[in-house]
């Protein structure tokens, strides 16, 4: 009898917890829908209101998480925001990602190409284009894009200093080689990057991760230790964690962070 009561109580508690969870999700969804309508009303009066566009995009993305919206619903405001703020390329990159998610790969590619024509060293756009090309099973095109970027980097940086983060592009190229199991080419790219900038931790981490994946744990351990010594404080814990975990792909994990402070 005691066990039966205990079991019933447990079941009741589980039912109550599930009800509360569903109720909370429902309330959150309602609040987000109300917020989205509010932003839409503002945009009817002021179509180029950046705050309202950002708010609408953010709200709809949250609704997608709650399965109360569709990714298609963020494309139109993202297109408007990207057009309104072309210098802030992250909006264009987000638009490309949204288009890719709905299967419009050519639309995504057009958006990213437009960014790269004006800013060939834009890392977010490069990573987005590389991911798109790999998704299309076109690794050689991804490699060619990154090699072309590196070949023109010196000239681009003369015109606009710092416009191409050469080390980041090299690391991304190495990651693509790694993803295609072209490990010798990947290691060669990482070694060139390390030689060119001995104070940059990113290619050191990338090489360490690849060596760890190949089972060369002692060599990898030395490189992880070196990377921790070189890295800014905010990256040290992440590197230590990576050193302690099982093998994983390095694609897109080390290309973005800059080596400064």
C-alpha positions, 0 to 999 in steps of 0.5 A: 500500500505504501509503495502504491501511494509513493508511486501515485505521488511520484506520478502526480508530481511528474504530471504537475511538472509537465503541466507547469513546463507546458504552461510556461512554454505557452505563456512565453510563446504568447508573450513573444507573439505579442512582442512580434505583433508590436514590432510589426506595427512599428515597422508599418509606420517606420519600415526602416526602424533598425531597432524594430527590425532587430526586435522582430528577427530576435523574437521570431527566432525565439518563436522558432525555438518554441516551434511557434514560427518558421525560419522563412519568417525571418528572411524578409526582415533580415533582407531589409536589415541587410540592405539598410546596414550593408556595412554590418555584414553579420546581417547578410551572413544571417540572411544567407544562413536562413536561406540555406536552411530553407534550401535556397542554396543559390540565394545564400551563395549570392548573398555571401558572394556580395559580401565577399566582393566588397570585403574578401576577408570577412571571416563570417562570410568566408566561413558561411561560404565554406560551410555552404560549399561543403554542404554542396559536396564541393570541397575543392571549391571551398579550398580554392576560395580560401587559397585565392583569399590568401593569394590576394591577402597581402595586396588587400592588407596594403590597401586596407590594413588588417582587412584579411586575417591571414592566420584565420584564413589559413586555419580555416583552410586547414580545417577544410583539408582536415574535414576531407581527411587530407591531413598532410595538407592540413598540417602543412597549412598549420605549420606555415601559419605557426611559422608566420606568426609565432605568437598566434595561438589559433594554428597551434590549437588547430594542429594540436586537435588534429594530432590528437585525432590521429592518436599522437597524444604526446605531441598534441599535449605539448601543443595544447600546453603551448597554445594555453601559454599563448592564448588570451585568458578568455580562451585558456579554459576552452583550450584546456577543455579541448585538450581533455576531451575526446577527438573532434573536428576543428572545422570552424572552432579556431578561425574566428577568435582574434589573438589580441587581449 
